[in-house]
């Protein structure tokens, strides 16, 4: 079980597509943060606990992050818990001091950035309206110098879809190895823009194949996830999917528990407990059952077992209900999955060694992570 700590609702940026726009509100107290660590230890019973610092912009609460990581390391030394700490940031407040602390304590840093200057600045601006790409580019370079394995989180919007492939290529040229790309399903997409999105996936599949054949190590989430669901088979596809409150829980600044990240602003009706009282198991089971139920028109779609249509966050954001799926998601998945399958077939047919290692060696994710973080862990 992973716990995401929403440390604050404030942010120094004003990203146009943000599902939780910055607002004045409470900041998580040290007491609430410590109670969250204790809850994580209790839930995971000696198994590693993922703890993610989130916002708003979590680096506005940098001292709290430092205190909680230090306490987590103390709990580990006492044999009471093991934590994997991670922070997701817009990158603007990163500096050598914090990244040195991150490396010293094993805190993984993920940074949000949208690619080319045109694509990024179209939506990711500072609170005063000024563009952020020029400021964040050296921050990304600094992050990769300290953590070459750092993940970059990127969003594709209808008006920036034409820069999608170019943005991915730019990230790769800058040394990014792990790229998680999301589509803004909540935006109004035209038929022309959706067609362009699929064309960009086709172009990216060509780059993916070329990079794989030259032995380049990378992770590009749209293709990795689709290939993974294909290899898992139709009956195992759901094992790749997140069900509400099952694999991760979000904690708002006051300590209330929610089933996922996009529910902390959706109202108290979505609460499933608190860090002080524990999880309301009955409420969690009811939400999970509703979220995992087969939805229309998914019941007649051959791709249903491989599709993220059970994502409660996504459904709530795009349709206002756990029970309805965005038609944009349907269009995207119906275009992307066949492209990923054809890509995988070509690489498998040629027994491309890096492809086989990545997708057929079950030990590869662990071995890859250990290889990536060797210097990071030793430092």
Secondary structure in CASP SS format (residue, H / E / C, confidence):
PFRMAT SS
TARGET T0000
AUTHOR 0000-0000-0000
METHOD secondary structure of the structure
MODEL  1
X C 1.00
X E 1.00
X E 1.00
X E 1.00
X E 1.00
X E 1.00
X C 1.00
X C 1.00
X C 1.00
X C 1.00
X C 1.00
X C 1.00
X E 1.00
X C 1.00
X C 1.00
X C 1.00
X C 1.00
X C 1.00
X C 1.00
X C 1.00
X C 1.00
X C 1.00
X C 1.00
X C 1.00
X C 1.00
X C 1.00
X C 1.00
X C 1.00
X C 1.00
X H 1.00
X H 1.00
X H 1.00
X H 1.00
X H 1.00
X H 1.00
X H 1.00
X H 1.00
X H 1.00
X H 1.00
X H 1.00
X H 1.00
X H 1.00
X H 1.00
X H 1.00
X C 1.00
X C 1.00
X C 1.00
X C 1.00
X E 1.00
X E 1.00
X E 1.00
X E 1.00
X E 1.00
X E 1.00
X C 1.00
X C 1.00
X C 1.00
X H 1.00
X H 1.00
X H 1.00
X H 1.00
X H 1.00
X H 1.00
X H 1.00
X H 1.00
X H 1.00
X H 1.00
X H 1.00
X H 1.00
X H 1.00
X H 1.00
X H 1.00
X H 1.00
X H 1.00
X H 1.00
X H 1.00
X H 1.00
X C 1.00
X C 1.00
X C 1.00
X C 1.00
X C 1.00
X E 1.00
X E 1.00
X E 1.00
X E 1.00
X E 1.00
X E 1.00
X E 1.00
X C 1.00
X C 1.00
X C 1.00
X C 1.00
X C 1.00
X C 1.00
X H 1.00
X H 1.00
X H 1.00
X H 1.00
X H 1.00
X H 1.00
X H 1.00
X H 1.00
X H 1.00
X H 1.00
X C 1.00
X C 1.00
X E 1.00
X E 1.00
X E 1.00
X E 1.00
X E 1.00
X C 1.00
X C 1.00
X C 1.00
X C 1.00
X H 1.00
X H 1.00
X H 1.00
X H 1.00
X H 1.00
X C 1.00
X C 1.00
X C 1.00
X E 1.00
X E 1.00
X C 1.00
X C 1.00
X C 1.00
X C 1.00
X E 1.00
X C 1.00
X H 1.00
X H 1.00
X H 1.00
X H 1.00
X H 1.00
X H 1.00
X H 1.00
X H 1.00
X H 1.00
X H 1.00
X H 1.00
X H 1.00
X H 1.00
X H 1.00
X C 1.00
X C 1.00
X C 1.00
X C 1.00
X E 1.00
X E 1.00
X E 1.00
X E 1.00
X E 1.00
X E 1.00
X C 1.00
X H 1.00
X H 1.00
X H 1.00
X H 1.00
X H 1.00
X H 1.00
X H 1.00
X H 1.00
X H 1.00
X H 1.00
X H 1.00
X H 1.00
X H 1.00
X H 1.00
X H 1.00
X H 1.00
X C 1.00
X C 1.00
X C 1.00
X C 1.00
X E 1.00
X E 1.00
X E 1.00
X E 1.00
X E 1.00
X E 1.00
X C 1.00
X C 1.00
X C 1.00
X C 1.00
X C 1.00
X C 1.00
X C 1.00
X H 1.00
X H 1.00
X H 1.00
X H 1.00
X H 1.00
X H 1.00
X H 1.00
X H 1.00
X H 1.00
X H 1.00
X H 1.00
X H 1.00
X H 1.00
X H 1.00
X H 1.00
X H 1.00
X H 1.00
X H 1.00
X H 1.00
X H 1.00
X H 1.00
X H 1.00
X H 1.00
X C 1.00
X C 1.00
X C 1.00
X C 1.00
X C 1.00
X E 1.00
X E 1.00
X H 1.00
X H 1.00
X H 1.00
X H 1.00
X H 1.00
X H 1.00
X H 1.00
X H 1.00
X H 1.00
X H 1.00
X H 1.00
X H 1.00
X C 1.00
X C 1.00
X C 1.00
X C 1.00
X H 1.00
X H 1.00
X H 1.00
X H 1.00
X C 1.00
X C 1.00
X C 1.00
X C 1.00
X C 1.00
X C 1.00
X C 1.00
X E 1.00
X E 1.00
X E 1.00
X E 1.00
X C 1.00
X C 1.00
X C 1.00
X C 1.00
X E 1.00
X E 1.00
X E 1.00
X C 1.00
X C 1.00
X H 1.00
X H 1.00
X H 1.00
X C 1.00
X C 1.00
X C 1.00
X C 1.00
X H 1.00
X H 1.00
X H 1.00
X E 1.00
X E 1.00
X E 1.00
X E 1.00
X C 1.00
X C 1.00
X C 1.00
X E 1.00
X E 1.00
X C 1.00
X H 1.00
X H 1.00
X H 1.00
X H 1.00
X H 1.00
X H 1.00
X H 1.00
X H 1.00
X H 1.00
X H 1.00
X H 1.00
X H 1.00
X C 1.00
X C 1.00
X C 1.00
X C 1.00
X C 1.00
X H 1.00
X H 1.00
X H 1.00
X C 1.00
X C 1.00
X C 1.00
X H 1.00
X H 1.00
X H 1.00
X C 1.00
X C 1.00
X C 1.00
X C 1.00
X C 1.00
X H 1.00
X H 1.00
X H 1.00
X H 1.00
X H 1.00
X H 1.00
X H 1.00
X H 1.00
X C 1.00
X C 1.00
X C 1.00
X C 1.00
X C 1.00
X C 1.00
X C 1.00
X H 1.00
X H 1.00
X H 1.00
X H 1.00
X H 1.00
X H 1.00
X H 1.00
X H 1.00
X H 1.00
X H 1.00
X H 1.00
X H 1.00
X H 1.00
X H 1.00
X H 1.00
X H 1.00
X H 1.00
X H 1.00
X H 1.00
X H 1.00
X H 1.00
X H 1.00
X H 1.00
X C 1.00
X C 1.00
X C 1.00
X H 1.00
X H 1.00
X H 1.00
X H 1.00
X H 1.00
X H 1.00
X H 1.00
X H 1.00
X C 1.00
X C 1.00
X C 1.00
X H 1.00
X H 1.00
X H 1.00
X H 1.00
X H 1.00
X H 1.00
X H 1.00
X H 1.00
X H 1.00
X C 1.00
X H 1.00
X H 1.00
X H 1.00
X H 1.00
X H 1.00
X C 1.00
END
